[in-house]
Structures are given as C-alpha cells and as structure tokens.
Amino acid sequence: AGLFLVGLSPDVPSQAFIWINESKPYWRSGAWDKSKFIGVPDMNNQYLSGFTLNDDVNRGTKSFSYRFFENTLSYFGVSSDGVLSLKLSDNGSNWWLNWEAPVNPCDIYGTCGVYGVCKGSESPNPNCECLKGFIQKSNEEWSNGNRTRGCERTTELFCDQSNTSRSIASGGKEDGFRKMVGLKLPDFHELIENLEADECKIRCLNNCSCQAYAQVNNIGCLVWSSDLIDIQEFSSGGNDLYIRLAHGALGKQTRIVSCRIIISIFYFLPHTLLIAIHKFIFSDEGKPVKLIASVTAVGFISILSAIAFGVQRLRSIKTGKRI
C-alpha cells in the first residue's frame, strides 16, 4: 500500500516505471526501442505508431505521448492499487480497457529476487526459478514462498578468483556465456552504442564487472554490471540474454550428456550384437546370409554412433566446452 507514481527512468534508453511512494519500484516496462517498450510483449501493431518517447539528453528532459485514431478518446492513468491502464472510447462513454499492467505476480518488480526468473502465470503464486548456474540463497525462505532474496552462483567466476586459485577452480579457463531466450531483460542496463553482437560479447567478457549482455533490435548493445533482477520469461516475444558463467558451470551439462551417450553405446551395442548372432546362428535356414546381414547392420550402427560422438566432440571443442 502507498502512493503510486508513474514516470520515466533516467536510463538510456528509458523505461516506464510505477513506483510506490516515489522511490520503490513496483513495475517496469523494459527499455524503449524507438517504437515500443521491450518488456511489454503485447504492445502490438494496432497502436505502435501512436506512441512517442522524446529523450532530450542536452536538456535532461523526457516525455512520453500517444495519439490514436481520429475521434478516439483515451485515458491513461494509475489506480489507487497500482494498476496502470489505458482505456479508449469513441464518444466519451462506453469506455473499454485496451491495456493494463501489472496483470500477474511475475509483473511485480523483483518477485524472484536477484538471478531469479519468474515464469508468467495467471495463478496467484509466482513460479520462480534460479537462472542456470545459480542456486537458491535460502531453501527455507523459498519453501515458505519468499523468493525475494533470489539466487547465487554455484561456481565462482574466473574474474572473481585470486591468481593463486584460478588454475585450481576453473582449470585456468575463462568465463563464458549461457544464452537464455524469450525474456524480459533485467533492470539497470547500460547502453554501449555502435557495437555489433560479437563486439558486444567481447566488451562484456573483457570487463570483469559485466554480468550479462544482450543485442537488442533498434537499441544495440546492452550490458549489466550489477546483480540481475526483475527477469521474466514470456510465453511469446521477449529478448535473448547472455549470462556470464564460470567455465565449469558451462560445461557440466555437456559432460553429463556425453557420458550418458558413451555409456549407452558401449552397454547396448555388445548386447545387441550377441543377441543377433545367437538368433541367426540357431535359425533353421539362411544362416550365412542372415549372420552377415546382422553383423553388417550392427557394424553400421556402431559407425553412426562413432560419427555422432565425433560431431558432438567437435562442437564442444569449438564452443570451448569439454566432453
């Protein structure tokens, strides 16, 4: 409860915010991409051209305006319970709701804490998960429904390690990035202008304080140098986010999958071969032909398995992961 205020943030590019008592964030729109706010996936082509955000850097002023079809009246305001809504009318009566926010628990700012992601849901209880490579800070608090403290890393970053511990903890290998898709990007972005995607990645990798980066259409390279907070996973739309992780945290999943593949190959192939040989040796007719066909088929499967494993290993080497 409190006094709700709507306005634009000082970020570049700007975000729209609802604040409680003028200071505590309650909801945010995500960055402006010259036509829409990227954290509002249902801003569609029906009224994209009606919105304008003017950011006068020299004067230090910002303004947001909108215009719709002729003879269409509009109302844009925030209610006493913190819901921002846009209503339209053709004649000043029979107003209908065009858009509103927040609409579900995941829209509330920081619901899942730092390094937590909220998966959109109509249920009253938010579905919070830690980003891959992170674990809950407090299992007890999460069990009680309080996820606001968020998550922490499972593996220390290469950048954060002392010179003496780097070779032991990470094998001397530098940090990398894990891609996540369809997200409402975190708060506290920084814009680095005129950088392509590869340059954005390198800039972030070479800066130990950089926790993540994103290359966003009509905006450019965004980086984050503070803890990642207020992340939401959308069912459609959203943006890709590349999260900095230690090399060990990047490679665990690949090594586990690869080991399972190897074990499966070496367990099932000998059994398959023995069963096939037994079946065709003791059959009544066509012994030589069937035996040769069986061995040939098993050999062919073995070759395909070896090729698949080789391709997997090659891909892992190219991406800096070990099998």
Rosetta silent file (secondary structure, phi, psi, omega in degrees, C-alpha in Angstrom):
SEQUENCE: AGLFLVGLSPDVPSQAFIWINESKPYWRSGAWDKSKFIGVPDMNNQYLSGFTLNDDVNRGTKSFSYRFFENTLSYFGVSSDGVLSLKLSDNGSNWWLNWEAPVNPCDIYGTCGVYGVCKGSESPNPNCECLKGFIQKSNEEWSNGNRTRGCERTTELFCDQSNTSRSIASGGKEDGFRKMVGLKLPDFHELIENLEADECKIRCLNNCSCQAYAQVNNIGCLVWSSDLIDIQEFSSGGNDLYIRLAHGALGKQTRIVSCRIIISIFYFLPHTLLIAIHKFIFSDEGKPVKLIASVTAVGFISILSAIAFGVQRLRSIKTGKRI
SCORE:     score description
SCORE:     0.000 S_00000001
   1 L     0.000  152.873  179.874    0.000    0.000    0.000 S_00000001
   2 L   152.470 -169.677  179.735    1.094    3.556   -0.590 S_00000001
   3 L   -91.351  122.288 -178.054    1.120    6.351   -3.112 S_00000001
   4 E   -95.964  137.298 -178.699    1.707    5.121   -6.676 S_00000001
   5 E  -131.160  137.943  178.667    3.559    7.272   -9.171 S_00000001
   6 E  -111.340  137.611  178.685    4.139    6.686  -12.915 S_00000001
   7 E  -170.630 -174.774  179.570    7.114    8.095  -14.780 S_00000001
   8 E  -105.670  142.866 -179.636   10.190    7.540  -16.933 S_00000001
   9 L   -81.853  163.122  177.791   13.538    6.353  -15.602 S_00000001
  10 L   -78.402   -2.087 -178.988   16.841    8.181  -16.197 S_00000001
  11 L   -59.609  160.971  170.049   18.227    5.158  -18.092 S_00000001
  12 L  -127.031  115.236   -5.165   19.233    5.377  -21.723 S_00000001
  13 L   -72.299  160.044 -173.822   17.101    4.116  -23.319 S_00000001
  14 L   -71.274  159.851  170.894   14.325    4.983  -20.868 S_00000001
  15 E  -126.317  151.689  171.315   11.900    2.665  -19.122 S_00000001
  16 E   -89.489  140.160 -177.482    8.428    3.399  -17.785 S_00000001
  17 E  -130.915  151.050  159.823    8.020    2.710  -14.062 S_00000001
  18 E  -110.822  123.445  177.435    5.359    2.527  -11.407 S_00000001
  19 E  -110.545  150.582  171.476    6.897    3.492   -8.084 S_00000001
  20 E   -99.647  128.132 -179.178    5.479    3.151   -4.581 S_00000001
  21 L    53.497   35.667  171.374    5.952    6.301   -2.506 S_00000001
  22 L    69.954    1.235 -175.317    8.054    7.782   -5.336 S_00000001
  23 L  -137.420  -34.746 -175.530   11.081    5.554   -4.732 S_00000001
  24 E   -89.202  120.439 -179.572   10.358    1.807   -4.510 S_00000001
  25 E   -64.125  136.471  179.177    9.935    0.131   -7.944 S_00000001
  26 E  -117.293  -35.266  177.538    6.642   -1.723   -8.320 S_00000001
  27 E  -156.833  149.779  175.325    6.523   -2.404  -12.086 S_00000001
  28 E  -142.713  157.815 -172.484    8.649   -1.512  -15.116 S_00000001
  29 E   -94.662  -13.305 -167.737    8.190   -1.695  -18.875 S_00000001
  30 E    84.122  170.377 -172.485   11.657   -2.577  -20.092 S_00000001
  31 E   -71.356  152.782  177.382   13.696   -0.338  -22.392 S_00000001
  32 E   -83.339  129.130 -177.514   12.229    1.776  -25.216 S_00000001
  33 L  -109.534   28.511  178.947   13.315    0.548  -28.680 S_00000001
  34 L    82.668   -5.346  175.677   12.129    3.614  -30.628 S_00000001
  35 L  -144.000  -21.434 -177.784    8.645    2.138  -31.169 S_00000001
  36 L  -160.629  167.257  172.510    7.692    0.143  -28.080 S_00000001
  37 E   -89.315  124.558 -171.149    8.785   -0.963  -24.611 S_00000001
  38 L   -72.649  -14.027  177.715   10.527   -4.344  -24.993 S_00000001
  39 L   -92.339    8.124  177.483    9.278   -5.630  -21.627 S_00000001
  40 L  -120.236   87.231 -171.687    5.635   -5.306  -22.721 S_00000001
  41 L   -64.797  -19.750 -178.491    5.172   -8.134  -25.261 S_00000001
  42 L   -93.905   14.596  169.066    1.562   -7.247  -26.068 S_00000001
  43 L   -75.486   97.934 -171.678    2.429   -3.795  -27.432 S_00000001
  44 L  -104.986 -179.292 -174.828    1.287   -4.737  -30.932 S_00000001
  45 L   -67.708   -9.835  179.854    0.997   -3.053  -34.308 S_00000001
  46 L   -60.090  -33.716 -177.736   -2.522   -1.883  -33.530 S_00000001
  47 L  -141.695   21.102  179.432   -1.123    1.171  -31.791 S_00000001
  48 H   -57.561  -45.167 -175.538    2.660    1.095  -32.138 S_00000001
  49 H   -71.301   -9.675 -179.261    2.736    4.268  -34.231 S_00000001
  50 H   -82.257  -13.795 -177.148    0.634    6.086  -31.636 S_00000001
  51 E  -101.378  140.603  177.814    3.387    6.128  -29.007 S_00000001
  52 E  -140.916  133.003  175.131    6.317    8.528  -28.935 S_00000001
  53 E  -120.885  119.069  178.743    9.103    8.911  -26.405 S_00000001
  54 E  -104.963  124.329 -177.871   11.245   12.037  -26.616 S_00000001
  55 E  -121.723   99.668 -179.264   14.538   11.978  -24.740 S_00000001
  56 E   -91.837   96.835 -176.330   16.351   15.332  -24.805 S_00000001
  57 L   -64.428  -39.597 -177.245   19.792   14.481  -23.435 S_00000001
  58 L   -63.133  -43.081 -179.665   21.050   18.077  -23.623 S_00000001
  59 L   -86.159  -15.226 -178.372   18.179   19.477  -21.569 S_00000001
  60 L    72.743   30.941 -179.286   17.888   16.394  -19.386 S_00000001
  61 E  -120.453  153.991  177.535   14.162   16.039  -20.063 S_00000001
  62 E  -137.034  146.649  175.791   11.978   13.140  -21.191 S_00000001
  63 E  -146.723  146.744 -179.780    8.386   12.996  -22.364 S_00000001
  64 E  -126.088  128.374 -178.643    6.036   10.224  -23.420 S_00000001
  65 E  -136.905  164.414  179.239    2.980   10.849  -25.597 S_00000001
  66 E  -148.831  150.997  179.294    0.432    8.870  -27.566 S_00000001
  67 L  -146.259  135.183 -177.166   -2.097    9.514  -30.289 S_00000001
  68 L  -117.111 -163.116 -177.829   -4.767    7.249  -31.693 S_00000001
  69 L   -62.516  155.670  178.036   -7.360    7.296  -34.439 S_00000001
  70 L   -59.212  144.052  179.055   -9.397   10.415  -35.029 S_00000001
  71 L    68.239   10.831  175.783  -12.404   10.810  -32.741 S_00000001
  72 L   -99.410  121.425  177.601  -10.948    8.216  -30.351 S_00000001
  73 E   -91.322  147.393 -177.818  -10.780    9.395  -26.766 S_00000001
  74 E  -137.418  152.891  176.168   -8.213    7.869  -24.427 S_00000001
  75 E  -135.422  126.630 -178.147   -7.451    7.735  -20.724 S_00000001
  76 E  -127.309  113.458 -176.487   -4.047    6.702  -19.353 S_00000001
  77 E  -161.249  172.919 -179.660   -3.685    6.546  -15.578 S_00000001
  78 E  -116.820  137.533 -177.829   -2.794    4.549  -12.474 S_00000001
  79 L   -84.472  174.242 -179.047   -5.335    3.371   -9.924 S_00000001
  80 L   -68.241  -17.302  177.405   -5.104    3.518   -6.147 S_00000001
  81 L  -102.624   15.235  171.252   -3.997   -0.135   -6.105 S_00000001
  82 L    85.426   20.745  178.934   -1.127    0.431   -8.555 S_00000001
  83 L  -100.153  119.657  177.354   -2.629   -0.754  -11.844 S_00000001
  84 E   -88.595  127.312 -174.206   -1.642    1.301  -14.884 S_00000001
  85 E  -137.556  152.272  174.940   -4.334    1.163  -17.557 S_00000001
  86 E  -120.011  119.877 -179.810   -5.156    2.537  -20.982 S_00000001
  87 E  -119.778  146.399 -177.459   -8.852    2.947  -21.775 S_00000001
  88 E  -127.178  155.478  177.638  -10.453    4.064  -25.030 S_00000001
  89 E  -153.995  147.429  178.346  -13.825    5.415  -26.079 S_00000001
  90 L   -87.641  -25.315 -173.071  -15.434    6.591  -29.307 S_00000001
  91 L  -138.834   12.285 -179.556  -17.834    9.078  -27.773 S_00000001
  92 L    91.047   -4.177  174.532  -16.855    9.674  -24.158 S_00000001
  93 L  -132.745  173.031 -177.904  -18.985    6.836  -22.863 S_00000001
  94 L    53.643   55.483  178.451  -18.717    3.049  -23.020 S_00000001
  95 L   -70.703  140.954  175.581  -15.011    3.040  -22.192 S_00000001
  96 E  -125.430  150.871 -177.295  -13.189   -0.204  -22.834 S_00000001
  97 E   -80.482  122.004  178.492   -9.897   -1.473  -21.463 S_00000001
  98 E   -94.774  -37.694 -177.408   -7.149   -1.582  -24.086 S_00000001
  99 E  -163.161  150.673  174.396   -4.175   -2.487  -21.881 S_00000001
 100 E  -154.656  158.780  176.908   -3.131   -2.689  -18.239 S_00000001
 101 E  -159.637  146.920   -3.358   -0.177   -3.664  -16.055 S_00000001
 102 L   -77.539  157.299 -178.270    0.698   -5.385  -13.841 S_00000001
 103 L  -120.466  -17.222  176.984   -1.576   -8.327  -14.596 S_00000001
 104 L  -145.428  167.050 -175.212    0.111  -11.281  -12.850 S_00000001
 105 H   -56.410  -29.837 -178.867    2.571  -11.853   -9.961 S_00000001
 106 H   -69.876  -18.431  178.179    5.533  -12.057  -12.341 S_00000001
 107 H   -76.098  -20.229 -178.783    4.917   -8.445  -13.389 S_00000001
 108 L   -71.228  134.261 -172.768    5.636   -7.199   -9.872 S_00000001
 109 L   -58.630  128.591  172.035    9.170   -5.846   -9.639 S_00000001
 110 L    67.165   25.483 -176.979   11.798   -8.244   -8.256 S_00000001
 111 L   -54.497  -39.859 -175.692    9.354  -11.030   -7.386 S_00000001
 112 L  -103.752   10.810  175.821   12.044  -13.721   -7.709 S_00000001
 113 L    71.620 -172.729 -178.394   14.985  -11.686   -6.434 S_00000001
 114 L   -70.742  140.312  179.754   18.438  -11.377   -7.990 S_00000001
 115 L    58.206   21.285  173.156   19.374  -14.021  -10.576 S_00000001
 116 E  -108.945  149.503  178.833   15.876  -15.460  -10.351 S_00000001
 117 E  -122.279  135.164 -179.218   13.482  -15.739  -13.294 S_00000001
 118 E  -103.792  127.215 -179.438    9.702  -15.624  -12.995 S_00000001
 119 E   -96.465  120.276 -172.819    7.658  -17.661  -15.446 S_00000001
 120 L   -49.725  133.297 -178.067    4.423  -15.901  -16.364 S_00000001
 121 L  -153.430  146.892  176.449    1.363  -17.384  -14.747 S_00000001
 122 L   -84.088   -8.825 -179.382   -2.229  -16.419  -14.046 S_00000001
 123 L   -73.281  156.927 -178.456   -2.068  -18.156  -10.664 S_00000001
 124 L   -69.809  -16.750 -178.965   -1.695  -16.001   -7.531 S_00000001
 125 L  -104.343  122.319 -178.797    1.625  -17.696   -6.705 S_00000001
 126 L   -68.420  147.471  177.650    4.613  -16.819   -8.912 S_00000001
 127 E   -98.666   97.390 -176.281    6.646  -19.616  -10.459 S_00000001
 128 E  -100.873  140.225  173.214   10.235  -18.686   -9.589 S_00000001
 129 E  -138.481  152.303  172.895   13.378  -20.488  -10.692 S_00000001
 130 E   -78.529  146.016  172.630   17.057  -19.691  -10.425 S_00000001
 131 L   -59.423  153.169  178.331   18.884  -18.982  -13.657 S_00000001
 132 L   -60.747  131.751 -175.722   21.009  -21.891  -14.853 S_00000001
 133 L    96.380    4.329 -179.235   24.288  -21.828  -12.971 S_00000001
 134 E  -132.376  156.560  177.638   22.668  -20.399   -9.810 S_00000001
 135 E  -131.069  162.500 -179.240   21.037  -21.848   -6.681 S_00000001
 136 E   -63.190  138.361  177.074   18.610  -20.506   -4.083 S_00000001
 137 L   -69.805  -35.271 -179.053   20.190  -18.358   -1.385 S_00000001
 138 L  -140.887  108.096  177.940   17.804  -19.761    1.227 S_00000001
 139 H   -62.393  -35.905 -178.377   15.934  -23.032    0.728 S_00000001
 140 H   -64.124  -46.076 -179.354   13.865  -22.311    3.827 S_00000001
 141 H   -65.227  -40.474  178.557   12.647  -18.942    2.552 S_00000001
 142 H   -64.376  -38.576  178.826   11.822  -20.365   -0.888 S_00000001
 143 H   -64.401  -29.848  179.563    9.865  -23.202    0.741 S_00000001
 144 L   -88.569    4.957  176.370    7.863  -20.600    2.658 S_00000001
 145 L    90.222    4.027  178.984    7.046  -18.711   -0.540 S_00000001
 146 L  -103.772  105.207 -177.863    9.527  -15.847   -0.068 S_00000001
 147 L  -109.684   10.935 -170.600   11.882  -15.720   -3.061 S_00000001
 148 L   -68.088  -20.558  177.400   12.847  -12.056   -2.907 S_00000001
 149 L   -76.862  -18.446  172.137   16.432  -12.759   -1.762 S_00000001
 150 L    77.055 -144.780 -168.730   16.930  -14.607   -5.017 S_00000001
 151 E  -131.176  168.113  177.982   19.820  -16.827   -6.040 S_00000001
 152 E  -138.654  162.623 -175.340   23.605  -17.034   -6.018 S_00000001
 153 E   -67.993  145.824  173.793   26.254  -18.590   -8.243 S_00000001
 154 L   -85.133  -27.095 -177.846   27.160  -22.252   -7.948 S_00000001
 155 L  -132.657  130.207 -179.449   30.677  -21.649   -9.318 S_00000001
 156 L   -64.586  139.156  178.859   32.867  -18.611   -8.743 S_00000001
 157 L   -66.674  149.944  176.550   33.688  -16.607  -11.840 S_00000001
 158 L   -56.964  -41.010 -179.180   37.214  -16.724  -13.223 S_00000001
 159 L   -62.507  -31.979 -174.447   37.364  -12.931  -12.850 S_00000001
 160 L   -85.536   -8.332 -176.549   36.497  -13.108   -9.153 S_00000001
 161 L   -86.093  150.830  174.282   39.195  -15.626   -8.267 S_00000001
 162 L   -73.232  162.391 -178.398   42.628  -14.741   -6.948 S_00000001
 163 H   -59.636  -32.962 -177.447   45.620  -15.521   -9.145 S_00000001
 164 H   -76.392  -26.122 -175.832   46.587  -18.484   -6.953 S_00000001
 165 H   -97.021  -12.521 -174.544   43.159  -20.128   -7.054 S_00000001
 166 H   -60.559  -44.562 -175.619   42.300  -19.621  -10.728 S_00000001
 167 H   -67.762  -27.488 -178.723   44.185  -22.628  -12.047 S_00000001
 168 H   -82.579  -49.501 -172.915   42.577  -24.927   -9.454 S_00000001
 169 H   -71.563  -38.814 -173.343   38.951  -23.757   -9.528 S_00000001
 170 L  -120.487    6.287 -177.764   38.499  -23.255  -13.265 S_00000001
 171 L    66.690   20.468  179.807   41.393  -25.114  -14.805 S_00000001
 172 L    75.982    9.337 -177.463   42.718  -21.743  -15.947 S_00000001
 173 L   -96.001  140.870 -176.789   39.806  -21.314  -18.353 S_00000001
 174 L   -76.160  167.419  178.420   37.993  -18.006  -18.693 S_00000001
 175 L   -65.521  163.676  175.491   34.299  -17.364  -18.146 S_00000001
 176 E  -137.941 -165.462 -177.429   31.732  -17.832  -20.911 S_00000001
 177 E  -131.181  141.573  173.111   28.083  -17.053  -21.579 S_00000001
 178 E  -110.158  130.652 -177.553   24.878  -19.059  -21.466 S_00000001
 179 E   -87.291  132.809  171.528   22.063  -17.937  -23.750 S_00000001
 180 E  -123.869  142.140 -171.894   18.507  -17.614  -22.463 S_00000001
 181 E  -117.299  159.023  173.322   15.639  -16.718  -24.786 S_00000001
 182 E    66.275   40.817 -174.240   12.242  -15.026  -24.555 S_00000001
 183 E  -110.951  153.927  159.811   12.987  -12.876  -21.512 S_00000001
 184 E   -81.626  116.218 -173.765   12.057   -9.552  -20.060 S_00000001
 185 L   -65.366  152.788 -176.527   15.599   -8.221  -19.713 S_00000001
 186 L   -64.512  167.309  175.265   16.850   -7.246  -16.234 S_00000001
 187 L   -78.298  167.794  175.996   16.804   -3.769  -14.768 S_00000001
 188 L    68.355   43.683  175.665   19.860   -1.455  -14.651 S_00000001
 189 L   -75.220  158.725  172.341   21.035   -1.851  -18.229 S_00000001
 190 E  -127.181  133.539 -178.964   23.852    0.212  -19.724 S_00000001
 191 E   -94.005  127.865  172.081   23.898    1.106  -23.414 S_00000001
 192 E  -114.055  110.382 -171.650   27.119    0.789  -25.401 S_00000001
 193 L   -77.763  154.085  171.268   26.488    2.384  -28.759 S_00000001
 194 L    61.085   40.954  175.913   27.682    1.303  -32.199 S_00000001
 195 L  -122.987  135.376  173.293   28.672   -2.253  -31.338 S_00000001
 196 L   -78.984  173.513 -174.822   27.780   -5.408  -33.263 S_00000001
 197 H   -59.032  -46.559 -178.995   26.812   -8.617  -31.444 S_00000001
 198 H   -64.455  -38.531  179.199   30.332  -10.117  -31.448 S_00000001
 199 H   -68.604  -35.588  177.556   31.842   -6.836  -30.281 S_00000001
 200 H   -63.323  -43.055  178.403   29.234   -6.595  -27.528 S_00000001
 201 H   -61.683  -47.159 -178.479   30.183  -10.072  -26.307 S_00000001
 202 H   -64.006  -42.241  179.227   33.901   -9.280  -26.297 S_00000001
 203 H   -58.989  -43.731  179.513   33.349   -5.981  -24.493 S_00000001
 204 H   -68.067  -43.645 -178.092   31.404   -7.761  -21.743 S_00000001
 205 H   -62.285  -35.934 -177.653   33.864  -10.666  -21.497 S_00000001
 206 L   -81.542   -3.949  178.563   36.814   -8.299  -21.101 S_00000001
 207 L  -113.175  109.754 -174.448   35.100   -6.418  -18.289 S_00000001
 208 L   -62.685  -21.202  179.336   35.065   -8.450  -15.072 S_00000001
 209 L   -83.084   -9.438 -177.152   32.157   -6.430  -13.688 S_00000001
 210 L   -79.145  119.902 -176.908   29.923   -7.323  -16.658 S_00000001
 211 L   -94.290  -23.006 -177.713   27.363   -9.926  -15.602 S_00000001
 212 E  -168.207  163.945  174.572   25.411  -10.238  -18.864 S_00000001
 213 E  -146.441  162.289  177.135   24.833   -8.687  -22.263 S_00000001
 214 E  -150.041  144.041  173.749   22.120   -8.517  -24.918 S_00000001
 215 E  -110.215  110.310 -170.556   21.966   -7.300  -28.502 S_00000001
 216 E  -112.137  132.408  178.026   18.519   -5.779  -28.995 S_00000001
 217 L   -57.143  136.993  178.294   16.998   -4.694  -32.295 S_00000001
 218 L    67.727    4.915  174.660   16.662   -0.902  -32.649 S_00000001
 219 L  -122.141  -57.493 -178.258   18.654   -0.387  -29.440 S_00000001
 220 E   117.319 -145.667 -174.250   22.044   -2.069  -29.768 S_00000001
 221 E   -86.884  118.564  174.154   24.405   -3.477  -27.151 S_00000001
 222 E  -111.408  137.412  176.978   23.109   -3.554  -23.573 S_00000001
 223 E  -129.458  159.018  179.553   25.295   -4.729  -20.690 S_00000001
 224 E  -127.445  126.136 -179.103   24.676   -5.277  -16.972 S_00000001
 225 L  -111.798    4.785  177.236   27.316   -4.594  -14.321 S_00000001
 226 L  -124.698  175.592  179.604   25.178   -5.226  -11.250 S_00000001
 227 L   -56.316  139.838 -177.133   23.158   -8.184   -9.977 S_00000001
 228 L   -80.857  122.401 -176.950   20.475   -9.225  -12.457 S_00000001
 229 L  -137.689  153.228  178.743   16.996   -8.522  -11.104 S_00000001
 230 L    64.970   57.065  177.087   13.384   -8.490  -12.324 S_00000001
 231 E  -103.739  135.455  179.756   13.718  -11.099  -15.052 S_00000001
 232 E  -131.352  140.451  176.440   10.596  -12.643  -16.521 S_00000001
 233 E   -98.898  124.140 -178.726   10.178  -15.458  -19.041 S_00000001
 234 L   -93.782  151.054  174.632    7.483  -14.785  -21.646 S_00000001
 235 L   -73.372  -24.659  174.334    5.405  -17.413  -23.439 S_00000001
 236 L  -151.240  153.439 -177.852    5.987  -15.413  -26.634 S_00000001
 237 L    79.360 -157.052 -178.721    8.158  -12.459  -27.552 S_00000001
 238 L    86.349 -178.272 -176.572   10.943  -11.251  -25.297 S_00000001
 239 E  -129.865  163.034  177.540   14.666  -10.981  -25.907 S_00000001
 240 E   -85.692  139.748  178.363   17.804  -13.112  -25.703 S_00000001
 241 E  -128.391  132.890  179.475   20.102  -12.622  -22.723 S_00000001
 242 E  -107.787  112.680 -171.858   23.682  -13.925  -22.461 S_00000001
 243 E  -101.492  131.177 -178.204   24.576  -14.564  -18.825 S_00000001
 244 E   -72.672  127.488  177.627   28.182  -14.758  -17.656 S_00000001
 245 E  -134.993  156.067  173.509   29.089  -18.078  -16.041 S_00000001
 246 L   -66.006  153.771 -177.749   32.284  -19.785  -14.950 S_00000001
 247 H   -56.979  -39.198 -179.803   33.688  -22.288  -17.441 S_00000001
 248 H   -63.936  -36.309  178.710   32.880  -25.172  -15.095 S_00000001
 249 H   -70.849  -27.899  178.431   29.222  -24.138  -14.863 S_00000001
 250 H   -74.430  -34.630 -170.762   29.000  -24.006  -18.656 S_00000001
 251 H   -92.060  -12.130 -174.436   30.448  -27.468  -19.227 S_00000001
 252 H   -57.795  -49.492 -174.705   28.699  -29.601  -16.636 S_00000001
 253 H   -63.831  -40.353 -179.866   25.579  -30.339  -18.639 S_00000001
 254 H   -64.170  -43.643 -178.224   27.531  -31.192  -21.802 S_00000001
 255 H   -64.704  -39.918 -178.964   29.849  -33.596  -19.994 S_00000001
 256 H   -64.080  -46.888  179.884   26.962  -35.388  -18.275 S_00000001
 257 H   -61.369  -44.192 -177.683   25.004  -35.847  -21.510 S_00000001
 258 H   -64.104  -41.175  179.342   28.094  -37.012  -23.401 S_00000001
 259 H   -63.316  -39.701  178.828   28.999  -39.550  -20.708 S_00000001
 260 H   -63.988  -38.280  178.399   25.478  -40.966  -20.796 S_00000001
 261 H   -63.289  -45.996 -178.664   25.702  -41.332  -24.572 S_00000001
 262 H   -61.616  -46.114 -179.737   29.040  -43.146  -24.330 S_00000001
 263 H   -60.921  -42.844  179.879   27.788  -45.494  -21.600 S_00000001
 264 H   -61.306  -43.691 -178.813   24.641  -46.263  -23.590 S_00000001
 265 H   -62.065  -48.416 -175.245   26.648  -47.052  -26.736 S_00000001
 266 H   -77.119  -14.734  176.205   29.097  -49.377  -25.007 S_00000001
 267 H   -87.350  -46.831 -172.248   26.374  -51.083  -22.990 S_00000001
 268 H   -82.248  -33.852 -176.138   23.760  -51.736  -25.657 S_00000001
 269 H   -63.197  -48.234  178.200   25.873  -52.474  -28.727 S_00000001
 270 H   -59.627  -40.206  178.886   27.603  -55.645  -27.390 S_00000001
 271 H   -63.733  -42.977  178.299   24.264  -56.968  -26.141 S_00000001
 272 H   -60.954  -42.262 -179.370   22.626  -56.243  -29.481 S_00000001
 273 H   -63.414  -45.560 -178.862   25.462  -57.986  -31.312 S_00000001
 274 H   -64.159  -42.079  179.850   25.291  -61.117  -29.121 S_00000001
 275 H   -63.468  -43.144 -179.147   21.508  -61.385  -29.437 S_00000001
 276 H   -63.995  -43.889  179.818   21.673  -61.005  -33.198 S_00000001
 277 H   -63.442  -45.520 -179.467   24.418  -63.610  -33.579 S_00000001
 278 H   -60.568  -43.333 -176.818   22.626  -66.072  -31.314 S_00000001
 279 H   -62.344  -44.531 -173.616   19.327  -65.614  -33.152 S_00000001
 280 H   -85.869  -23.539  175.238   20.695  -66.192  -36.608 S_00000001
 281 H   -67.969  -38.091 -175.837   23.174  -68.958  -35.751 S_00000001
 282 L   -95.823   10.473  174.149   20.382  -71.075  -34.317 S_00000001
 283 L   -78.171  163.092 -171.382   17.805  -70.272  -37.008 S_00000001
 284 L   -80.780  -26.863 -175.444   16.838  -73.094  -39.348 S_00000001
 285 L  -147.352  161.268  177.932   17.751  -71.531  -42.679 S_00000001
 286 L    67.225   31.875 -175.836   19.693  -68.815  -44.335 S_00000001
 287 H   -56.918  -54.968 -175.326   22.422  -68.953  -41.681 S_00000001
 288 H   -61.452  -45.861 -175.591   25.301  -67.361  -43.615 S_00000001
 289 H   -64.697  -45.872 -177.435   23.247  -64.597  -45.213 S_00000001
 290 H   -66.899  -37.992  179.921   21.387  -63.645  -42.056 S_00000001
 291 H   -64.857  -45.432  179.051   24.535  -63.702  -39.938 S_00000001
 292 H   -62.767  -43.586  179.857   26.395  -61.440  -42.350 S_00000001
 293 H   -61.717  -40.081 -178.701   23.417  -59.067  -42.586 S_00000001
 294 H   -66.338  -48.821 -179.512   23.150  -58.915  -38.822 S_00000001
 295 H   -62.264  -39.577  179.076   26.825  -58.209  -38.233 S_00000001
 296 H   -62.155  -43.300 -179.479   26.792  -55.633  -41.046 S_00000001
 297 H   -63.712  -43.716  179.543   23.797  -53.832  -39.519 S_00000001
 298 H   -65.384  -39.752  177.439   25.370  -53.763  -36.075 S_00000001
 299 H   -62.456  -39.943  179.619   28.623  -52.520  -37.555 S_00000001
 300 H   -64.152  -41.603  177.262   26.781  -49.789  -39.410 S_00000001
 301 H   -62.264  -39.949  179.363   25.060  -48.690  -36.199 S_00000001
 302 H   -62.397  -41.651  179.627   28.434  -48.616  -34.456 S_00000001
 303 H   -64.015  -45.527  178.482   29.889  -46.403  -37.163 S_00000001
 304 H   -59.522  -40.429  179.564   26.942  -43.998  -36.989 S_00000001
 305 H   -64.248  -42.115  179.295   27.304  -43.823  -33.208 S_00000001
 306 H   -63.739  -40.670  178.893   31.011  -43.075  -33.505 S_00000001
 307 H   -63.659  -44.402 -179.705   30.320  -40.336  -36.057 S_00000001
 308 H   -60.712  -41.862  179.099   27.650  -38.788  -33.827 S_00000001
 309 H   -66.237  -38.570  178.692   30.024  -38.790  -30.887 S_00000001
 310 H   -63.938  -41.083  177.986   32.771  -37.252  -33.018 S_00000001
 311 H   -64.069  -42.931  178.544   30.467  -34.454  -34.165 S_00000001
 312 H   -60.065  -42.552  179.782   29.420  -33.808  -30.574 S_00000001
 313 H   -65.851  -40.822  179.069   33.057  -33.623  -29.503 S_00000001
 314 H   -62.790  -43.687  178.265   33.943  -31.270  -32.362 S_00000001
 315 H   -61.764  -40.452 -179.332   31.084  -28.928  -31.463 S_00000001
 316 H   -64.252  -39.753 -179.928   32.167  -28.942  -27.829 S_00000001
 317 H   -65.069  -41.075 -178.218   35.736  -28.049  -28.776 S_00000001
 318 H   -65.159  -33.827 -177.690   34.541  -25.173  -30.989 S_00000001
 319 L   -92.290    3.519  177.503   32.413  -23.717  -28.197 S_00000001
 320 L    83.177   10.680 -179.701   35.138  -24.121  -25.604 S_00000001
 321 L   -99.456  151.222  179.210   33.359  -26.957  -23.751 S_00000001
 322 L  -108.596  147.282  176.999   34.952  -30.240  -22.794 S_00000001
 323 L   -98.647    0.000    0.000   33.439  -33.691  -23.051 S_00000001
